[in-house]
Amino acid sequence: MNDSADPSNAAGPMIPFRMLMPTLLGFVLAGIPGVTAAESEEGIRATRLASKGNGIQLRLEIWEVPAIELARKLDRGETPGDLANWRTEWLAGKEGVELIRSPALLLEGGSRAMMESITEFIYPTDYEPPQLPNPVPAPGSKEEQNQWMRNRFAFIFPSMFNTRNTGETLDVWADPVLAEKHTWDVTLTTELVRLAGFKSYGPESIFIRMPVFSSCRAGGLTRLKEGEWHLLSTQLSPLKLDDTRTNRQRVTLVRIDPATTDP
């Protein structure tokens, strides 16, 4: 996946409004009669500490389960207690269930954290056409035709390439909910890209292979309570190379816990 320049970023990255609040507060305090510069700076530091919040740990798990089993579980409920029971059952080694990934991130409240585990896969997208004789020889038997094609296309060379990042990414922004203790509004994006294999194109005598990638994405804004598992998404597992369905679903669970314990 090639990175390209974004004209909208020419003036520099945008700063969230909440990060500007301490500076704005300083201007306001400095303009109030009787408020000294030292008091203004102390107010700024206090505001920054209050907005920073406590450290938290975000955990994410992606499970692959039979679709019919998942449908039955969803019918019975998906409360945090239900999800905890699902995990207990799956962690015990239930047949047909597989843990695909289980990343974790530490971050401060009101901040962003990101992780990547990437392998760049470079592959050709365009080829130089072969040089054909003029005139083209009269066709003979099928075997002679295939041999002629193999000889002509044996030395085709790629002229353009593309890059696709394979692996996993996780991008998180967490803000504390002031009206609800131990509760967070989390903006989350997760993606898993894998090289599924290759497909051949053209006649049998022309061996040109192109990569096939599988991708699973999930994310959005969700409200999480500390110490509880929440269901982020369920989605169809990637199709096989022959486009047949797998009758399996991927279940994404997410959870937030305090990174430190208050004394």
Residue pairs with C-beta under 8 A, 6 or more apart in sequence:
1 163
1 164
1 165
2 162
2 163
18 51
18 110
18 175
21 47
21 51
22 44
22 47
22 48
22 51
23 44
25 43
25 44
25 47
26 40
26 41
26 43
26 44
29 35
29 39
29 40
29 43
29 44
30 37
30 40
51 110
52 108
52 109
52 110
52 111
53 108
53 109
53 110
53 176
54 108
54 109
54 176
54 258
54 259
54 260
54 262
55 106
55 107
55 108
55 109
55 258
55 259
55 260
56 106
56 107
56 108
56 109
56 174
56 184
56 226
56 256
56 257
56 258
56 259
57 104
57 105
57 106
57 256
57 257
57 258
57 259
58 104
58 105
58 107
58 113
58 172
58 174
58 186
58 188
58 254
58 255
58 256
59 102
59 103
59 104
59 254
59 255
59 256
59 257
60 101
60 102
60 103
60 104
60 170
60 188
60 190
60 232
60 252
60 253
60 254
60 255
61 87
61 99
61 101
61 102
61 252
61 253
61 254
62 99
62 100
62 101
62 102
62 190
62 192
62 216
62 250
62 251
62 252
62 253
63 90
63 97
63 98
63 99
63 100
63 250
63 251
63 253
64 97
64 98
64 100
64 237
64 248
64 249
64 250
64 251
65 90
65 96
65 97
65 248
65 249
65 251
66 96
66 97
66 247
66 248
66 249
67 236
67 247
67 248
67 249
68 247
69 96
70 234
70 249
70 251
73 82
73 86
74 234
76 82
78 231
80 225
80 228
80 229
80 230
83 228
83 229
83 230
83 231
83 253
84 228
84 229
86 251
87 229
87 253
90 97
90 99
100 192
100 250
101 168
101 192
103 115
103 168
103 170
105 113
105 115
105 170
105 172
106 113
106 259
107 113
107 172
107 174
109 174
109 175
109 176
109 184
110 174
110 175
110 176
111 173
111 174
112 171
112 172
112 173
113 171
113 172
114 169
114 170
114 171
114 172
115 168
115 169
115 170
116 167
116 168
116 169
116 170
117 167
117 168
117 169
118 165
118 166
118 167
118 169
119 165
119 166
119 167
120 163
120 164
120 165
120 166
121 163
121 164
121 165
121 166
121 195
121 211
122 161
122 162
122 163
123 161
123 162
123 164
123 210
123 211
124 158
124 159
124 160
124 161
125 158
125 160
125 161
125 162
126 158
126 159
126 160
127 156
127 157
127 158
127 159
127 208
128 156
128 157
128 158
128 159
129 156
130 152
130 153
130 155
130 156
131 152
132 152
137 148
139 145
145 205
146 204
146 205
147 205
149 203
149 205
149 206
150 205
153 205
153 206
153 207
156 208
164 193
164 211
164 213
165 193
166 193
166 194
166 195
166 213
167 192
167 193
168 190
168 191
168 192
168 193
169 189
169 190
169 191
170 188
170 189
170 190
171 188
171 189
171 190
171 219
172 186
172 187
172 188
173 186
173 187
173 188
174 184
174 185
174 186
174 187
174 256
175 184
175 185
175 186
176 183
176 184
176 185
177 183
177 184
177 185
177 223
180 225
182 225
182 226
182 227
182 258
183 223
183 224
183 225
183 226
184 223
184 224
184 225
184 226
184 256
185 221
185 222
185 223
186 221
186 222
186 223
186 224
186 254
186 256
187 219
187 220
187 221
188 219
188 220
188 222
188 232
188 254
189 217
189 218
189 219
190 217
190 218
190 219
190 252
191 215
191 216
191 217
192 215
192 216
193 213
193 214
193 215
194 213
194 214
194 215
194 238
195 211
195 212
195 213
196 212
196 213
196 214
196 238
196 240
196 241
197 211
197 212
197 241
198 209
198 210
198 211
198 212
199 209
199 210
199 212
199 241
200 207
200 208
200 209
200 210
201 208
201 209
201 210
202 208
212 241
214 238
214 239
215 238
216 235
216 237
216 238
216 250
218 232
218 233
218 235
218 252
219 232
220 232
222 230
222 232
222 254
224 230
224 254
224 255
224 256
225 256
226 256
226 257
226 258
227 255
227 256
227 257
228 255
229 253
229 254
229 255
230 253
230 254
230 255
231 251
231 252
231 253
232 252
232 253
232 254
233 251
233 252
234 249
234 250
234 251
234 252
235 249
235 250
235 252
236 245
236 246
236 248
236 249
236 250
237 246
237 248
237 249
237 250
238 246
239 245
239 246
240 246
